[in-house]
């Protein structure tokens, strides 16, 4: 039997956007109890329902696929990669393979400037903003000086995120870790 996983990310997005379970269910033309079971992980909605919920809460419906036990998930979970979606306000709506310092529950609904990511976070946010405004893909190397006393350098690929009606709803990013350097008191961390 398939293991149930509570969809904390979905609950957090709904609460950040303010609608009740009843409101989401009504707009998606489903029963509130069924919607509650979707949030709790008891029920897996059809693709049509996933798209309706995603459109109501303004995130990409593929976020539901992260709950699935697929070969894609197993292939990437040990890779030095972070995959994330953000909305039009640059708030995280989904993350896969998060950095150990930032569990998903601490990221969903927040922007990079709320996470203390320094200059690297500002560069990353600007990159996502440009992707959304110009609806283009961008590739860039960015370094982040993190609280664990390391400087992480990532190759970041970002592209626009569209809903099923082709309306832009945010940006999708893939961060591939290139290096991790231990910072000492003598190390200049000004680049991240």
ABEGO torsion letter per residue (X at the ends): XBBBBBBAAAAAAAAAAGBBAAAAAAAAGBBAAAAAAAAAGABBBBAAAAAAAAAAAGBBAAAAAAABBBAAAAAAAABBBBBBBBBAAGBBABBBGBBAABBAAAABGBBAAAAGAEAAAAAAAAAAAAAAAAGBBBBBBBBBBBAAGBBBBBBBBBBBBBBAAGBBAEBBBBBBBABBBBBBAABBAAAX
